[in-house]
Amino acid sequence: MDHLTQIIESNGFDREAVKETMEEIDFPISEGLSINFYFLFQNYLWLSPHPEDPLEARWGLRKCDMILEQIRSGYQSIRFIEKRYRKRDPKYADYAIGEQQEIIRRPNAEWDRSQCEGTDRINWKRKKGNP
């Protein structure tokens, strides 16, 4: 998808025309359920690669759940780093936590941009004592 974005931008394609064309390409997922290529193009980062995940998650229809899981994973990593390395190697702990915070920044921004509903993200952060 990154390559496709690069092609669209480098060739000066009309974004609205590209969007309309992509919206016309349907992918049937199951009986009575389909998504279009534009949806995949916009949400490809939130497709689940895990074969055991539900069909909706595999095709990005549980985007907010996937985002929340990435946020949770990032905060769990920060807690692990604090516990394991803070006393032993504070410089490394600072560096590693900074990296995790940068990783968390993207899903947090996407959560807000996608207007994911619910307070799960906020409540989870408070409940777990996350930064």
N, C-alpha and C positions, 0 to 999 in steps of 0.2 A: 504494500500500500504506500510505503514511503517512496518507492520508485515511481509508482503511478502519480503521486502528488508532484514529484519532480518533473515528470513528463508534461503534466498539465501546466505547471508553472513556467517551465522553460520554453514551451511552445506558444505561450500566450493564449491558450484556449479560453473561451468565454466560460467562466465558472458556472453561470446559470444554465447554459446549454449543456455543459457536462453533467450538472446535477440532474437536469431533466432526463437526459439519456440514461444515467445510472438508475434513476427511479423507475424506469421502464423495464429494467432487467430484474425479474423475480426469481427467487430461489424458494421452491416449495420445501418446507421442512418436515411437515407431517400433514395428516389429513386436516384441511381447513386452516393451516398455519403456513404463512410464507413471509419472507422479508425481501426487500429489494436491495440491489447492489449499493445504492447510496447509503443505506443504513449500515451495511457492512463496512463501507469505506469510512464512514464517520466513527464507527465503534470497533474497529478491528483490534484495538488494544485490549478490549474487554471480552474477547472470545475465550472460552475455556478450552485448553488443549487436552484436558483430562477425559479419557473415554468413559470413566465412571460417572461423570457429572451429568445432570439432567440435560436433555436436549435444549432447553431454553438457555441454559448457561453456556452450552457449547456454541450457540449461535449469537451470543451477546444480548439476549433478551433479559438477562438478569444482571445488567451492567452495574446497577447500584450495589448489588450483593458482592460482585467481583471487586468493585472499588473499595467497599468496606473491608473485605478480606485483606486486600493489599495494605490498607491503613493499619489494620490490626497486626498484621505480620511485621510491619515496620516498627510499631511500638513494642512488640514483643522482642524484636532484635535489640532495640535500644535498652530495654530492661536487662536483657542478657549481657550486653556489653557493660552496662553499669555494674552489674553484679560480679562479672568475671574479671574485668580489666581495670576498673576505676582505681583501686588501691595499688595494684601491681604495675600498671603502665598508664598513668593518667593522660599522657600525650596521645597515646594510641586511642584511648577511650574517647577523648575529645574529637579526634579525627574520625573514628568510626561512627560516632554518634552524628557528627556533621554530615557524613555520607548518608546515613539512614534518614536524617531529616530532609535531605534533598530528594531522596527516593520517595518519601511520604508526601512531599510538596505537590508532585504531579497528580496523584489520586485525590488529594484534598481539593486541588483546583478543579479537577474534573467533577468531583462530587457537587461542588457549588455550581459549576457551569451547566451540569446536567439536571440541576434542580432536583436532586435525589431527595425524597421526602423522608420524614421521620427524624427522630433525634438519636437514633442508634449510635451514630458516630460520636456525638457529643457525650452521651451517657456512657458509652464504652470508655472513652478517654478519661472521664472523671472517675468512673468506678474503678478503673485499673490504676489510677494515679499516674497517668502518663503525662509527659511534658506537653 
